Amino acid sequence: MPKLKGEQLEKICFQLLCAAGAPEDHGRIVAEHLAGNNLAGHDSHGFIRIIQYIRQIKEGVILPAAKPEIVRETPVIAQVDGHYGFGQVVAKFSAELVIDKAKKQGLGCVAMRRLRHLGRLGAWVELAAKAGCAAILFTATGGQALLCAPFGGSKRRLGTNPIAMAFPGENEGMVVSDFATSAAAEGKIRVYKARGHKLPDGWILDKEGRPSNNPNDFYDGGAILPVGGSVGHKGYCLAFMTELFGSLLSRDGFPPRPGDKQMSNSSLFLALDIERFGPLAAVKSEVSMMANYAKETPPADGFDQVLFPGEKEAKSRRERSKTGVEIEDETWNQVMALVKEYRIGEKLGQLP
Ligand SMILES: NC(=O)c1ccc[n+]([C@@H]2O[C@H](COP(=O)([O-])OP(=O)(O)OC[C@H]3O[C@@H](n4cnc5c(N)ncnc54)[C@H](O)[C@@H]3O)[C@@H](O)[C@H]2O)c1
């Protein structure tokens, strides 16, 4: 498997996106986001996605030059129409808008509709935490991305509907919780498939509704289970409510939209300016105290240590920015075929 630096991954993505028709500013936002996700340890939302995004540009699913537009606004809320542009461009625009509203009014709330895959939610709430806000992002993944069975069901009815939350901590640190309300994000199953690995127990059902460890069974009409295993009703309820917060308030349509051929990452982004509630420095220090307090818990059998939310990604960033990121051969070969197709090899220089 070739190993690449974050800057190399970003450069390949940027050149491919521009060659496929993205304006440079949009290409830069998406490429930086994808490489950043690999560095954060989320390969499922990193370089592997460039293959999907280029295909979707070709199919006219992603409109690479579409710009987000504010269609409804008060000092506190806004509704943003992404016009089916890159989800990352819409999410960055909305993050900047929600932070601005929170700084001016104490609270900001932005609903986003008609946007394609916005990637790793954590990246967007991290922007709010860096600006001294506490933030929550609900993202529905309806339409074609109805991949999950409700608790007790055997067929796809819900998206993987992730929720991300962040709080700033001391020394530029932060606490970030960011995960799908399904047992796994679809991208994770894609990585297991690309690497030829078996799935952990409890992730999927096959098309007959039987538990399976074979990633191909999911792509053959199976369904992802809600997070929580035997108490999966909790993951299911969170997924259901995320569908409502994300799809209904953005007016992206009846949440499941079963007939839709494509996905819109309808979302609701909330940011609170911490300084309005008390001194930011004191809250940051208490966030870090809470993280340390949890970390100091003696580990249970089978565990080395307790982590706080977001610690894994911060550690991965420190390590991978030094060591680089391994890209599985299947992904690398597909990306290199695109590099050849768009004749951008010369712009990329020496590659592994
Ligand atoms: N755009 C979309 O439509 C979409 C859909 C689903 C998921 N996603 C993204 O996929 C990514 C992966 O999702 P996932 O559900 O596989 O997440 P995951 O299972 O990898 O969990 C990640 C979260 O759990 C925390 N975590 C991990 N191990 C921990 C530990 N031992 N102790 C404490 N905290 C720990 C991490 O810090 C992070 O907040 C997320 O970034 C999510 O935003 C996007």
The ligand as a MOL file (V3000), in Angstrom:
LIG
                    3D

  0  0  0     0  0            999 V3000
M  V30 BEGIN CTAB
M  V30 COUNTS 44 48 0 0 0
M  V30 BEGIN ATOM
M  V30 1 N -21.7920 12.9560 5.7830 0
M  V30 2 C -22.4480 11.8880 6.0860 0
M  V30 3 O -23.4870 11.6150 5.5180 0
M  V30 4 C -21.9330 10.9640 7.1510 0
M  V30 5 C -22.7110 9.8700 7.5400 0
M  V30 6 C -22.2190 9.0420 8.5480 0
M  V30 7 C -21.0080 9.2910 9.1620 0
M  V30 8 N -20.2720 10.3660 8.7530 0 CHG=1
M  V30 9 C -18.9530 10.6300 9.3670 0
M  V30 10 O -18.2420 9.4130 9.4560 0
M  V30 11 C -17.2710 9.5050 10.4910 0
M  V30 12 C -17.1760 8.1890 11.1870 0
M  V30 13 O -18.4050 7.8730 11.8260 0
M  V30 14 P -18.5210 6.6030 12.7780 0
M  V30 15 O -19.9090 6.4500 13.1930 0
M  V30 16 O -17.8480 5.4590 12.1030 0 CHG=-1
M  V30 17 O -17.6390 7.0830 14.0270 0
M  V30 18 P -16.6750 6.2400 14.9920 0
M  V30 19 O -17.3100 4.9800 15.3910 0
M  V30 20 O -15.3150 6.2080 14.3820 0
M  V30 21 O -16.6570 7.1730 16.2910 0
M  V30 22 C -15.9960 8.3990 16.2340 0
M  V30 23 C -16.2630 9.1830 17.5180 0
M  V30 24 O -16.0590 8.3830 18.6700 0
M  V30 25 C -14.9600 8.9140 19.4470 0
M  V30 26 N -14.2300 7.7590 19.9620 0
M  V30 27 C -13.6880 6.7470 19.2520 0
M  V30 28 N -13.1390 5.8380 20.0870 0
M  V30 29 C -13.3420 6.3060 21.3520 0
M  V30 30 C -13.0200 5.8210 22.6460 0
M  V30 31 N -12.3700 4.6600 22.8310 0
M  V30 32 N -13.4000 6.5540 23.7100 0
M  V30 33 C -14.0510 7.7490 23.5500 0
M  V30 34 N -14.3900 8.2460 22.3460 0
M  V30 35 C -14.0370 7.5340 21.2670 0
M  V30 36 C -14.1700 9.7250 18.4760 0
M  V30 37 O -13.3650 10.7040 19.1390 0
M  V30 38 C -15.2840 10.3290 17.6270 0
M  V30 39 O -15.8870 11.4060 18.2750 0
M  V30 40 C -17.7250 10.6760 11.3570 0
M  V30 41 O -16.7680 11.6960 11.1910 0
M  V30 42 C -19.0680 11.1030 10.7830 0
M  V30 43 O -19.2820 12.5140 10.7900 0
M  V30 44 C -20.7100 11.1950 7.7780 0
M  V30 END ATOM
M  V30 BEGIN BOND
M  V30 1 1 1 2
M  V30 2 2 2 3
M  V30 3 1 2 4
M  V30 4 1 4 5
M  V30 5 2 4 44
M  V30 6 2 5 6
M  V30 7 1 6 7
M  V30 8 2 7 8
M  V30 9 1 8 9
M  V30 10 1 8 44
M  V30 11 1 9 10
M  V30 12 1 9 42
M  V30 13 1 10 11
M  V30 14 1 11 12
M  V30 15 1 11 40
M  V30 16 1 12 13
M  V30 17 1 13 14
M  V30 18 2 14 15
M  V30 19 1 14 16
M  V30 20 1 14 17
M  V30 21 1 17 18
M  V30 22 2 18 19
M  V30 23 1 18 20
M  V30 24 1 18 21
M  V30 25 1 21 22
M  V30 26 1 22 23
M  V30 27 1 23 24
M  V30 28 1 23 38
M  V30 29 1 24 25
M  V30 30 1 25 26
M  V30 31 1 25 36
M  V30 32 1 26 27
M  V30 33 1 26 35
M  V30 34 2 27 28
M  V30 35 1 28 29
M  V30 36 1 29 30
M  V30 37 2 29 35
M  V30 38 1 30 31
M  V30 39 2 30 32
M  V30 40 1 32 33
M  V30 41 2 33 34
M  V30 42 1 34 35
M  V30 43 1 36 37
M  V30 44 1 36 38
M  V30 45 1 38 39
M  V30 46 1 40 41
M  V30 47 1 40 42
M  V30 48 1 42 43
M  V30 END BOND
M  V30 END CTAB
M  END
